[in-house]
Amino acid sequence: MTRHAILSKPHWRHDAASPVLLSMPIEELRALDSLVEFIVKHGCGQLEISDCRAWARMNEGVTALRHAAAALQKTDGNDAPPLAALHAAESELAACASFGGIRRETTRIYTRSISLSEDDLPEAWKTQLSRIHDRIFDGEVVKAPDLLDRMTRKLCQFGWFLRKSDMPLMLDIPGLRAFYTYETTRISMRGAPLRPATITATFADLRDFAAMSQAYPAGLVSEIDKLLVKLRDRADVVQPQKYAALARLDVSRIIPRAAEIAAGVPNYRNPAQRVIQRNRAMALAVPPMTPLRREWHDIRFGRDLVWSAGRYRLRDFKLRKTRHQVGREAYPGSIHPSVQSYVDARLLQDDDATYLDEFRAVAEAERWPLFQHPDSGDVSENYVSQVWSVEFGTGAHICRTIVYDIVFAISEGATLAGMVLNDHTSRQARKKYTSDQAAAAALAAASAELNDITDMFLE
């Protein structure tokens, strides 16, 4: 906005010819004008730190506070009453902006140990990967967005094994059989054999590469398909890790733990630490009620999450894993009212609830991320799962299993609602995510009911 447009506003009518305002740097005049409009709109008789902080967070943060303070010094002198509040708010926001915390960038130096560099792959494989990329880009094939990356990683691992074994770098049955023997006998970095599901994922990606490249005979793809059937049969008799984790997890402690973290926020003197604690509380409270996958770090107000009819609702949101499948384009979920206070707290931070509607509007207009680092940067992709791992020893993926356990305990019909909530379309998925613990509980309940019925006939 130009200087003329600003000084033409009604609240500057008596000062439009002021030499101070006419010579003031335009950034400072804009900040001062915005602050005056904020004061008038909210009836701030005396500007408090919270008012200054709320105004700054809706504008340009620390920069806005500095410009407004410089403008006030020019107009009212160094003793202007609002200056103390502006400087105090600036100090708090600056503490967040300069907060380092845990670096999100990779700091460790990794040594490639069981994988080739992509540049070392055979030229034929590189050409085939490029062809697959073009087919996906042109819409000729519709697959998960990260499939090409997974194929590449598995080919690098397969190529490393072939080179180590002095075998030709070719995708053929002898090489695959030898690789299968290696995968089923090697010990992982955690000191245990690879789980069947891990091996299945490896060969499924290699199978997709062979099929999608259109460079291999159908017999090769058919042989991998037969192997995958065996692997999936093996996986079915091994208890998934998430079920073991669920058995150790006291589900009733999740929301109380989130509330405990939220209640302890005022105990942290550093405002950046308060931001972190609110993030942690929200990371525990919201996912069980809205069980997405790994998208939490990428959800943004306005683009994905909007305030509508008394709820935060997902609008035009596409789950990463299924966004390319017909009929699964959108996930019309919402944040349950019982936990939306955690989202409110993320928007308000240390500010008064009277500004909540404005923060919602600004967050949507500027597309604020749902989870945000104190310095305004993005949180890591697996941030929510990291919080869960620290608190409960398992990642946030367990939330979909928790949903099924809860609804399974209600009734068989209620599991259909769980399918909708988890964005699953097949009963096979429902069975996969319903833990043995839930099934055992349902069987025990059915047995008890049968005993009661039998007792009635024997009385």
KAMOKA-V583421 format. One line per field, one symbol per residue. ss: DSSP state (@ for helix, = for strand, . for the rest). burial: # if it has 16 or more other ideal C-beta (glycine too) atoms within 10 Angstrom, else .. A space follows every 10 residues. Layout:
ss=???
burial=???
This chain:
ss=..@@@@@..@ @@@@@...@@ @@@..@@@@@ @@@@@@@@@@ @@......@@ @@@@@@@... .@@@@@@@@@ @@@@@@.... .@@@@@@@@@ @@@@@@@... .......... .......@@@ ..@@@@@@@@ @@@@@@@... ......@@@@ @@@@@@@@@@ @@@@...... ..@@@@@@@@ @@@@@.=... ..=..@@@@@ @@@@@@@@@@ @@@....@@@ @@@@@@@@@@ @@@@@@.... @@@@@@@@.. ..@@@@@@@@ @@@.@@@... @@@@@@@@@@ @@@@@..... ....@@@@.= =...====.. ====...... .......... ...=.....@ @@@@@@@@.. ..@@@@@@@@ @@@@@@..=. .=.....=.. ..@@@@@@@@ @@.....@@@ @@@@@@@@@@ ...@@@@@@@ @@....@@@@ @@@..@@@@@ @@@@@@@@@@ @@@@@@@@.
burial=..#..##... .#........ #..#..#### ######.##. ...#..#.## ########## ##.####### ##.##....# .##.##.### .##.###.#. .......... ....##.... ##..#..##. .#..##.... ..##..##.# ##.####### ##......#. #...##..## ..#....... ...###..## .######### ###.#....# ..##..##.. #...#....# .##.##..#. ...##.###. ##..#..... ########## ########## #########. ##.####... .###..###. ####...... #.###...## ########## #...#..### .###...### ####....## ..######.. ##.####### ########.. ....#..##. ####.....# ..###..#.. .#........ .........
